Amino acid sequence: MRIAVDYLNDSDGNVKAVQLPLRDWQKVLAELKRYEQALKLRSDLKDALKDVEKMRAGKASKQTLHEFLADL
């Protein structure tokens, strides 16, 4: 994604802010949301696999599908 960015500088020439078109900002936010969803899914899958390992080792009780769905 190519974005047109304008830099806002203070009187000493230090960059203090950036400005970009609203349409580009909305694209950035949409992309960020997709990344956040992917990271959440990855984290949830890791947790689920840890739970399965605990169940297989006998360190956690197993759930029926009905119990699992009721917890949602």
Secondary structure as UniProt FT lines:
FT   STRAND          6..9
FT   TURN            11..12
FT   STRAND          15..19
FT   HELIX           22..56
FT   TURN            57..58
FT   HELIX           65..71
//
